[in-house]
Amino acid sequence: MAKLIRWLDEHFEEYILCDLLAIIATIMILGVIMRYVFNSSLTWVEELCRFAFIWSAFLSIGYSIKEKSILTLTFFVEILPRPLSIVVKLLGKIVVVVFFVYIFVHSIPMVEKIYLVNQKSPALGIPMYFIYLSIVVGSFLAILRSIQDIIIMEKGFCK
């Protein structure tokens, strides 16, 4: 069980993002071939690609935090004295957690309302709450990865 949890911690977002990218590329190629070779366009291609892109956008936030490739302003932090730069980095990470907690908490009622309305996408008939659920999942993963980042930072300075 610990091996599975470790694998999920290291690769969860990465594999899902790769799969979503493969889906987008495959479906787009299929749409182009159907339109220009067979002169018959598929109505659902653009919608499925849009939904896969939305999911990949929200999942990539947590992945970016985990890989430490999220946008930061290091110039200002690097010119500060070391103790102050540590405090500023920690405060920045806490602000990120608070921001995504806010997004997470406010996205759940939104998804619930969309679920109750039972709205479906026009071309595929996918329940729209599934698309909006990407906000909940993405912000949860961002919270999780940000907290992991804070713990890793704290362990590094407590040695």
N, C-alpha and C positions, 0 to 999 in steps of 0.2 A: 504493500500500500504506500509506503514512504517513497518507493521508487517511482510510482505513478504520480504522486504529488510533486516530486522533484521535477519529473519530465514536464508536467503541466506548467509548473512555475517557469521553467526555462523555455518552453516551446509553444505554449497554448496560442498566443496571439499570432506568432509567426506562421504557424501552419494554417490557421484560419485565414489570415491575410493573403497567404500564397494561394489558397484555394479560391478565395474571392477574386483575386486577380486573374486566375486561370479561367474562372467562370465568365468574367467580364470580357476577356480576350476572345474566348471561344464563341460566346454569344454574338459579339460584335462582328467577328469574321463570318459567322453563319448569316447574320443579317445582311452584310455586304454581298456575300455570294448569292443569297436569295434575291436581293434587289437587282443586282447588276448582271448576274448570269441567267437567272430564271425569270427575271422581270416580275417577281412576285414578292412583295415585302411582307414580313411578319410583324404583326401589330404589337406583340409583347416584348420584342427585343429591347427597345429603348427603356421600357419600364423595368425589366429585370436588371439591366445594367445599372440603372439609376439606383435601384434598391440595394444591389450589391455594393455600389460605390458608397452609399450612405452608411451601410454597415462597416465597410472597410475604413471609412473616415473616423467613425467613433471608436472602433477597436484599435486603430493605429495610435490613438492618444496614449493609452496605457503602454503600448509597445514602445513608443518614443520615450516615455518616462523611464521604462525599464532599461532601455539601451542608452540612456543618457544622451539622447539626440534631440531632446526637446529644446526649443529656442530659449536661450538664457542671455542675460547681459553680463558677461564675465568681465568686461573691461572695468566697469565701476567697482566690482567686487575685488578684483585683483589689485587695485591701487590702494585699497584699505589695509590697515595693519591686520596681521593674521587673526588675532582674536576677534576683531570686529568683522572681518570677512566671514568667519565661521558663523557668527551670529546672524549676519545678513543672509547667508546661504540657507541657514536653518529657517529663518523667518520666511524666506521666499518659498521654501518647500511646504511650510505650514499654510501659507496663503493658497498655494495650489490645492492642498487637501481641502481647505475650507471652501474654495470655489467649487470643486467637484462634488463635495457633500451637498452644497446648495443646489447644484444642477441635479444631482441624484434625487434629493428629497422632493424637488418640485417636478421632476419628470414622471415620478410614479403616479400621482393623481391624473396627470395628463394622459398617460397610457391607459389608466383605468377608465377614464371618460371615453376615450376612443374605442376601448373594448366594449363598453356598454352600448355605444351607438351602433356598433357592428358594421362600420364602414369598410368597404372592400375596394381594392384597387381596380381601375376600369378594365384593363386588358387581361390581367392574370387572375383577378378575383382573390388575391391574397388579402387577408385581414390587415388593415392598416395599423392596428396596434402592434403587429409583429415588426413593422418598419420602425415605428416610434420606440419600440423596446430597445432598439440599438442605442438610444440615448441613455437609458437606464444601465444597460450592460457596459457600455463604453465608459460612463462616468464611474461605475463601480470598479471597473478594472483600473481606471486612473487613480482612484482613491487607494486601492490596494497597492498598486505599484509606487505611488507617492509615499505611502507609509513604509513600504519596504525600503525605499530610497532613504528616508529619514533614519530608519533603524541601521542601515548600512553605514550611513554617514556618522551616526552616533558611535557605532562600534569602532569605526576608524579613528575617532578622536579620543576614545576612552582607553586605548591601548597604552 
